Amino acid sequence: MKRKFAAKAFSNWIYGWLRNTIRHPKYRWWIVAGSLVYLLNPFDLAPDALPVVGWIDDGLLATIVVTEVSQMMSDRRKAQNNKKTVEVSKEATVDVKAMSLS
């Protein structure tokens, strides 16, 4: 029971550390690059010769890479769209001098 709790606490700590680190753009690139290097490296912590365990670590890292790259692309696209919207709204503004009709 104690070992199960320790494993869950460790996995929660790893997940929390990863989420907090990924929020910083500079570290996000390091995590994506490190994950790609690990995936392309023939030496694994859990070799693929072990039927299920070897595939799980690769699957988790591939998920991290795909998720983070798609999130970065989505953020960049939103920033570009917001920039275009601001430029269009500035161009569409017309200055008019008010005059009274009485």
N, C-alpha and C positions, 0 to 999 in steps of 0.2 A: 504494500500500500504506500509506504514511504517513498519507494523508488518510483512508483507511478506519479506521485505528486511532484517529485523532483524533476522528472522528465517533462511534465506539463509546464512547470515553472520555467524550466530552461527554454522550452519552445516558445513560451509567451515572451520571455526576455529577448530571444532572437528576433521574433516577429516585431516587437516594439522597437528594438534597435534599428531594424531594417526600415520600418515605416518612418521613423524620425530622421534617419540618414538620407532617405530618398527625397525628403522634402527640400533639402538643400540642393540646388541645381548642380553645383560643382561635384558633390559627392554622388549625385544620381548618375552622372556619366561614368564615374569610377566603378560603381556597382555594375552598371550595364557592361562596361568593358571587361571587368573582372569575371563576370558571369560568362561572357562569350569566350574568354580565354580558357576558363575551366571546361566549358562544353567542348571546345576544339582540342583541348589537351588530351592525349591518350591515357594519362595517368589520373585516376579518380580516387576519391576517398572511399567510395563504395564501387568496386569494379563492376562492369556490366556482366561479368561472368556469373555473378550472383543473380539469379533469375529476376526477382522483383525489386530488391533493395537497390541494385545497381541502376535500375531504370527510374526509380522514384526521384533520386537526387537530380538526375539529368532533366527529368520532367519538370520538377520544381524550378530549377534554374531557367529552363526554356520559358516557363510561364512568367517568371520575373522579367526576363528580357523583353518578351513580346508585350507584356502589360506596360512596362515603363516606356518603351519606345513609342507605343501607340499613345500613351498619355502625353509624352513630350510633343508628339506631332499634333495632337488635339489642342494642347495649350498654345502652340505656335500658330495654328490656324485661327484660334479664337483671338489671339493678339493681333494678327493681321486683319481680321474682319473688323475688330474694334477700331483699329487705326484707319481703315478705309471709311468707316461710318463717321468718325470724327472729321476726316477731311471733307467728306461730302456735306456734312452739316455746316461746316465753315463756308464752303462755296455757295451753299443755298441761302445764306443769310443775306438779306437785302436791307440796306439802310434807307430809311424814309424820313423826310422832315415833315412833321405834323403842322397842319395849318388849320386855323379855326374858320368855319364857314359863316359865322355870324357877322 
